[in-house]
Amino acid sequence: MQDPMFQMLIPMVGILGIFYFIVWRPQQAQAKKLREAVEGMRRGDTVVLNSGIIGKIAKVPQKDEPEVTVEIADNVTIRVLRAAVAEVRAKNQPVDVKAEK
């Protein structure tokens, strides 16, 4: 006979394995993609901030600078932290149809 503790451990390991492949791994890939996009920002790229503000990069940030200057209207610029950037769109990237629905 097998140990009851061992029998209970097998389903728990299976659940953790499924949880890893369904939740953690895709989340890590998405975070890596965002991190690379934020590091590769250029002047003129459209950014979406965590607060929902949409603007364009006005000043090219240096790699070690924690702040980015974003133009949100004509002659209106704000300084935000790189961590506040939720999405980076290229200059002429079309809007995702799925995001509008």
N, C-alpha and C positions, 0 to 999 in steps of 0.2 A: 504494500500500500504506500501511496505517496503521502508526503507531509501536507496537511491542509493549508499550511502557510504558503507552500510552494504552488499549490493549485490556485490560490487567490492572487499570487504574484504574477502569474502568466497573463491573465486578462489586463492587469494594470499596466504591464509593459506594452502590451498591444495597443491599449488606449493612448499611452504616451507616444508611441510610434506614429499612430494615426494623427494625433494632435500636432506632432512635429511637422509632418508633411502637409497638413491642411492649413495650419495657422502660422507657425514660426518661420518656416522656410520661405514662403511667399512674402511675408512681412519683411524679412531680412533683405530679400532681393529688391523689394520696393524701396526700402531705406537706402540701399546702396545706390540705386538708380538716381534717387533724389540728391544724395550727397555728391555724386559725380556731376549732376546737372548744376547744382549750386556752385561747385568749384569751377565749372566751365562757363559761368555767366559772362556775357559780353555786353558792351554798350548797345542799346537798342532792343535787347531781348525783353519780351513781356514777362512779367512775374506776377504771380498771385500770392498774396501774403496770407498768413494764418487768419488774419482778421477779415479777410474777404476783399481787401483793397487790391485793385488791379492797376499796375503801372508799368513803366518802362525803365530799364536801367539807365540812369543819367550819367553816372560816373563809373568808369571801369574800376572795380575794387582790386586791391592787391591781394595776394594769396593769404597774407597774415592779418589782414584787416578784418575785424569782426563786423564792421558796418558796411552797408551798401546804400548808395543814394538812389532813390527811386522817384521818377517824375510821375505824379498822379493826375496832373492837369497841366495846361499851358502855364509855364513859369511857376509851377508849384512843385517843390521837391521836398522829400522827407528822407530822413536817415533811419534805417531800420537794421536790426541785427540779421545776419545771415540765417540764423536759426528760425527767423520769422517767415522765411520764404517756404511756401508750401508747394509751389509748382513753378517751373521755368518753361516758357514757350519760346521757340525761336522767333526771329523777326516776322517771318511770313507763314508761320505754322497755322493751319486752319483750326477752327474750334472743333472739338470732339463732339459729334452728334449725340453720343450716348450721355455726355455730361449735361446736355440741355434738357433731356427728358426727365 
